[in-house]
């Protein structure tokens, strides 16, 4: 499920991103996306491809990962995001929700660290 007012559009200096054509109220569920789970062995191969930049860690202790379907892989990163994602391991889905009111025309961001305000450097910024 992806809300009909979400659109993939060019994002300045970031390639593509997710934008809204409507006002979004805080706590609105924007997307519920199924995931494709992959094993620790699969991850070895994925890390050698461009897909590495789009997968999510899944159940940290197991070393597994997943590819989210829908728009989830297209949300850009911000250390202080306007959206947050939540993993439901049992249902094998990722939900994206607004964590503040979002104005029409804004780009939607998630923090790739998992928490909306986690400022730990993400993999593509680590030098």
C-alpha positions as CSV (number, residue, x, y, z in Angstrom):
1,X,0.0,0.0,0.0
2,X,1.4,3.4,-1.1
3,X,-0.6,6.5,-0.5
4,X,-1.8,8.0,-3.9
5,X,-0.3,11.4,-3.1
6,X,3.3,10.1,-3.0
7,X,5.3,10.5,-6.2
8,X,8.8,9.6,-7.4
9,X,10.4,12.8,-8.7
10,X,13.9,14.1,-9.3
11,X,15.6,15.2,-6.0
12,X,18.3,17.9,-6.2
13,X,21.8,16.3,-5.9
14,X,20.2,12.9,-4.8
15,X,18.9,11.3,-8.0
16,X,15.3,10.4,-7.3
17,X,13.2,10.8,-4.2
18,X,9.7,10.6,-2.8
19,X,7.6,13.8,-2.7
20,X,4.0,14.5,-1.6
21,X,1.4,16.4,-3.6
22,X,-0.8,16.8,-0.5
23,X,-0.4,17.9,3.1
24,X,0.4,14.9,5.4
25,X,-0.5,14.9,9.1
26,X,1.9,13.6,11.7
27,X,1.5,9.9,12.4
28,X,0.0,9.1,8.9
29,X,1.0,5.7,7.6
30,X,2.5,6.5,4.1
31,X,3.4,3.0,3.0
32,X,3.2,-0.6,4.0
33,X,5.7,-2.6,1.9
34,X,6.3,-6.3,1.7
35,X,10.0,-7.4,1.8
36,X,12.0,-10.1,0.2
37,X,14.2,-11.8,2.8
38,X,17.7,-12.9,2.0
39,X,20.1,-15.0,4.0
40,X,23.6,-14.2,5.4
41,X,25.0,-16.1,2.4
42,X,23.0,-14.0,-0.1
43,X,24.3,-10.9,1.6
44,X,27.8,-11.7,0.6
45,X,26.8,-11.5,-3.1
46,X,24.5,-8.5,-2.6
47,X,27.3,-6.5,-1.1
48,X,29.2,-6.7,-4.3
49,X,26.4,-5.1,-6.3
50,X,24.5,-1.8,-6.5
51,X,21.7,-3.5,-4.6
52,X,23.9,-3.1,-1.5
53,X,22.8,0.5,-1.3
54,X,19.1,-0.4,-1.2
55,X,18.8,-3.3,1.2
56,X,17.9,-3.2,4.9
57,X,19.4,-5.1,7.8
58,X,16.9,-7.6,9.0
59,X,17.0,-9.1,12.5
60,X,20.5,-8.1,13.3
61,X,21.5,-11.2,15.2
62,X,20.7,-13.4,12.2
63,X,22.8,-11.4,9.7
64,X,19.9,-11.4,7.3
65,X,18.8,-8.6,5.1
66,X,15.8,-7.7,2.9
67,X,14.8,-5.8,-0.2
68,X,11.7,-3.7,0.5
69,X,9.3,-3.5,-2.4
70,X,7.2,-0.4,-3.2
71,X,8.7,3.1,-2.8
72,X,10.8,2.2,0.3
73,X,14.1,1.9,-1.5
74,X,13.7,5.4,-3.1
75,X,13.3,7.4,0.1
76,X,16.4,9.5,0.6
77,X,18.4,9.8,3.8
78,X,18.4,12.7,6.3
79,X,19.8,12.7,9.8
80,X,16.7,14.6,10.9
81,X,14.0,13.0,8.8
82,X,10.3,13.7,8.5
83,X,9.4,10.0,8.2
84,X,10.4,6.9,10.1
85,X,10.3,3.3,9.1
86,X,9.3,0.4,11.2
87,X,10.0,-3.3,10.5
88,X,7.5,-6.0,11.4
89,X,9.6,-9.1,11.4
90,X,6.6,-11.5,11.8
91,X,4.6,-10.0,8.9
92,X,7.7,-9.4,6.8
93,X,6.8,-5.8,6.0
94,X,8.2,-2.3,6.5
95,X,5.9,0.6,7.3
96,X,6.8,4.2,6.7
97,X,5.0,6.9,8.7
98,X,5.2,10.7,9.1
99,X,6.8,11.8,12.3
100,X,5.8,15.4,11.9
101,X,3.3,17.4,9.7
102,X,4.7,17.5,6.1
103,X,3.7,20.2,3.7
104,X,2.6,19.7,0.1
105,X,5.6,19.5,-2.3
106,X,8.1,18.4,0.4
107,X,10.5,15.6,-0.1
108,X,10.0,12.7,2.3
109,X,13.1,11.5,4.1
110,X,14.0,8.5,6.4
111,X,17.1,8.2,8.5
112,X,18.9,5.1,7.2
113,X,20.1,4.5,10.8
114,X,16.6,3.5,11.7
115,X,15.8,6.2,14.2
116,X,14.6,9.6,12.8
117,X,17.3,11.6,14.6
118,X,20.2,9.2,14.8
119,X,23.3,11.2,13.6
120,X,25.7,8.2,13.4
121,X,27.4,8.5,10.0
122,X,25.8,6.2,7.4
123,X,27.9,3.9,5.2
124,X,28.2,6.2,2.3
125,X,29.5,9.1,4.4
126,X,32.1,7.2,6.4
127,X,35.5,8.1,5.2
